[in-house]
Amino acid sequence: MSRRLRLIFILFLLFQNKRTISKCLPFKELVLEKISMENECLIKYIRNLKLFLPSRLPYNFTNVRTNAQRSVSPKISPVQSIIQNKGAPWIEALIATEILVPKEGQRNFLEYRAFDGLTFSATLHLERFLQWTGVLIEPDDQLYSDMESVNRKSYGIHACISPNEHPCNAFIKPLLNSIPKVAYTTFHHMPTVLKTGEVVFNQNALHVLCIPLYSIMLAVNMIKIDLFLLAAEDAEMNILETIPFDIVSIAVFMIEVGSKSEDQNQEIHKFLESKKYTFYDRFSDGIYRTTDIFISQKYLENNYDWRKLLRSTVKDIYKILTGNTDEEISDNEIELLEILF
């Protein structure tokens, strides 16, 4: 095909895509119509207006808005990264995933909420040192903007996850906290707003768009997930109920439960058990909120699977956490890891 014909063909495809998009209702009307999670217009809306692609630029650890150096060093080693994140539940989730879940192509994750994609990030290590990729979901305008500036190697979605099987509107209530030079907002789902899709005026709240999780997975063509990190205050149960478990595959769940009552936590446990997941463990330490980890039962079919976890040596863990498959490990690194594990 000549260069001219190739250009004409590309322009034709762009024109066709534009025509298809133009037939779709605006998002506000899609919400009112309560369209399904699989709706083609919703998927196109996410891909064209709510999605940023994995960056090809070097990581940026300086906040372009404040010009302040962030808490992550650009020259940190994998072992140093693990030491800095001592006690983080995602480390245990990573170990369980790598030992129990067979690797089939690219390892990937879903993270909600991703905050600024850097400070206290549960997935930066996976992406930076282990070549994982995935989807970072963050509804807060400023945090999302900061996350874009980091140049993460994963997809980004500026939205909240809907607790319904259709898109809706909601508000996040800013509660500013001082966390190492970064001002965060605590996310508050408002069930009455989310379930009805109605917009309630609140001058102190930030209006956000909420998209079903399955719609996001379709938009990025990622329906097989190795690790799903979910932190949505009191909306976790609602979000879990929207997942079509007969279609998608999620190997390991990591769910923040620190803000819930024991009855609410038990509801999540019973639901995931009904979907054939096994509770692995609960982790809580220091700055990290209490988190429960669940593993798909198909990876825990017999006692041998559990023994694979129990028999892990320091060298096994070293390889998992650093991506280093060499047999040579320095005594200093072994000593550091032995302190942690």
Secondary structure, DSSP 8 states (H G I E B T S, - for coil): --HHHHHHHHHHHHHHHHHHHHTS--HHHHHHHT--TT-HHHHHHIIIIIEE----S----B-TTT--B-SS-TT--HHHHHHHTTT-HHHHHHHHHHHHS---SS-EEEEE--TTSSTT-SSHHHHHHH--EEEEE---HHHHHHHHHHT-SSEEE-SEE-SSSS-EEEEE----EEETTEEE------HHHHHH------TTSEEEEEE-HHHHHHHTT--EEEEEEE--TT-HHHHHHT--TTT-EEEEEEEE-TTS-HHHHHHHHHHHHHTTEEEEEEEEETTEEEEEEEEEGGG-SSHHHHHHHHT--HHHHHHHHH----S---HHHHHHHHHH-
